[in-house]
Amino acid sequence: MSSIENRIDSLVTEINNILQKDGAFIQFIRYESENQTAVFKLLGTLKDDPMAMNTLRGGIEKIILNKINEVRRIEREI
């Protein structure tokens, strides 16, 4: 696992601590260096939530982009 992936993984632990209050969590799947994209699987209550993309873009993405400069976008793995 690369340094970027380790940093993403550590940040996912912090994010999941926040999300778990609502029965939600995310799993880091991979980092695509060619397009600077981190890919996540949405689990728990996020899995079937129609507002999940709002949580992904409005909350999770902002946190990750602010803390890890190498990541330019995040995507959901389906």
Secondary structure, DSSP 8 states (H G I E B T S, - for coil): --HHHHHHHHHHHHHHHHHGGGTEEEEEEEEETTTTEEEEEEEETTTT-TTHHHHIIIIIHHHHHHH-TT--EEEE--
